[in-house]
Amino acid sequence: MKTHHLIIGLLFVLLVATMSSCNPSATLAKATGFPYEIIVVMEKHFWDQEAGAAIKGELQSAIPGLPQIEPAFKITYATPEQFDGLLTYVKNILIVNINSSMYTKTSFSYERDRWAQGQVVATLNAPDTESFTAYMHENKNSLTKFFTEIEMKRTGALLEKSYSVMVMDSVRKLFDIMLYVPSDMAYNRVEKDFFWASNNAKTGRTDLLVYTFPYTDANTFTKEYLIAKRDSVLKINLPGAFPNSYMVTETNLEVTYTPITVRGNYCGVLRGLWKMVGDMMGGPFVSHIRLDEENRRIVVVEGFVFAPESDKRNFIRRIEAALYTLRLPGELDQPVVEGSSPVEQAN
């Protein structure tokens, strides 16, 4: 009987070991660090000269659509000798190697879960400073875009586990769509073809809008049309605290419109600042505009932030990540977070 139990115990240990070997990341510690922070590892003499300036100029470039300058990422620098211990557990790591005896051209690669679970380690190899800076110039913003999309996917995965059931149930009932937004969004209002939700926070207030309107033709997907439609919808449905006050798009500053692909389909991204007519309020917003072909309508999901005394980067990016979880009719059985991003596929 003891032999029988011993055999069973050994089989169990063997099974666990086999499973762990099939999934090495299961045995790793979880990655640490805050969103939109990154460790850059490279030799100090390169960091202090043109190569380091190129990295800093890229990763600390200003985020578009904010009322003040905020860097895309917060950088922590480490030499190769300093990079050990807890630093190897950080979520976002960029390793830069410049060595003419080892590399003949500049190349980019990345891997997941190298030292910690949930980690992304990107590597840039180059033979010399000139080749490296030329690569950075030719691929401007690619690093920022890469790590930003990684962070967006992380947030989307977290939202799938913890989200506002109230918002999910409301938008499913009203629009037959699915949308995962932060669980702290507990306030809402419903109008015809319009839904509003908010966390109503004292610091970093974040709001969500969903509205629809009939699709007529391709001219719908232009910046001018979408700004005009946004202003007309919000004037009716989002009044301010004072008489005759309402939200509009701040057109005295740049509003950008960028076409992207979401779930294999066209999506317009409108980004800029909002303000309240008749009130002293404003902040950044970002909208995703998609065509629901089954119902011949446009679906707009938007997040905006009011945080007059705080940095707004993480607030607006958190709600922007939620917009990517939108699933229209015909997509409801698809995964919440898409697979490899276009940036990952390109590299």
Buried (B, 14 or more C-beta within 10 A) or exposed (E): EEEEEEEEEEEEEEEEEEEEEEEEBEEBEEBBBEBBBBBBBBBBEBBEEEBBEBBBEBBBBEBEBBBEEBBBBBBBBBEEEEBEEEBBBBBBBBBBBBEEEEBEEBEBEBEEBBBBBBBBBBBBBBBBBEBBBBBBEEBEEBBBBBBBBBBBBBBBBBBEEEBBEBBBEBBBEBBBBBBBBBBEBEEBEBEEBBBBBBBEBEEBBBBBBBBBBEBEEEEBBEBEBBBEBBBEBBEEBBBBEEEEBBBBBBEEEEBEBEEEEBBEBEBBBBBBBBBBBBBEBBBBBBBBBBBBEEBEBBBBBBBBBBBEEEBBBBBBBBBBBBBBBBBBBEBEEEEBBBEEBEBBEEB
